[in-house]
Structures are given as C-alpha cells and as structure tokens.
Amino acid sequence: QVQLVESGGGLVEAGASLRLSCATSGRTFNRYTMGWFRQAPGKEREFVATISWSGGTTYYADSVKGRFTISRDNAKNTVYLQMNSLKPEDTAVYYCAATNYQVRTVVMSANNYAYWGQGTQVTVSS
C-alpha cells in the first residue's frame, strides 16, 4: 500500500511559479512510476507529467512542456512538480499518483494508476 500526500498549491498570478510536492509512505517508492494529473471544474482528469522509477525518463503533456518539470528524490520518497510561467488555464486540482507500469502510452492514462493523493488546488489569476 502506498499513501500519497500533495502540498504546495496556492493562488498565484499569471507568470508566477509554484512547486508541488508529493510525499509518499512505504519502502517501495523507488519501484513506482510517479505521475501528476490535474482536474479543472467540469473537466475530466488529464495527464500532466510522469517520471520513471529511476528518474531517467519523463513525459509531459504538450500543454505544459517547457514550463513544468517533474523530478523525484527517492531518498526522501518525494516527487515534485516545478511549474513555471503559470497560466490561468493551469488552474485545477493537481493530483500525484503511483503506478507499476512504465510504457509511455500506459503511464499517460489515469486509469492505470493504482494509488492517488487527495489533491492540491492551484489557482492562477489573470
């Protein structure tokens, strides 16, 4: 069992930066591919970024590529999402999640993640 707790959300102006953190419990953190997803009001949950267990492979949604960076510290059992140049359309609840899968097309789907955090709100004002 893996428990995930996100933090770092908040209200910022467009162009600002935020760093989200996701702290996990359990000794097997470094076995999981970790992902960030987001869900805006009235919309489906969408993929943001994912990182392999080693940190060597990352994938991003086109909408955040070049602005967001996912990273992990296996010694601290924590995954991060650095968000720069935030836009109002980035406003959403952000969730971190864990999966045993590694294939690109698989880890980009929320349906393939077994463990989820409770989410943290990010609001970007124009």
Disulfide bonds with the S-S distance in Angstrom:
Cys22-Cys96 1.91
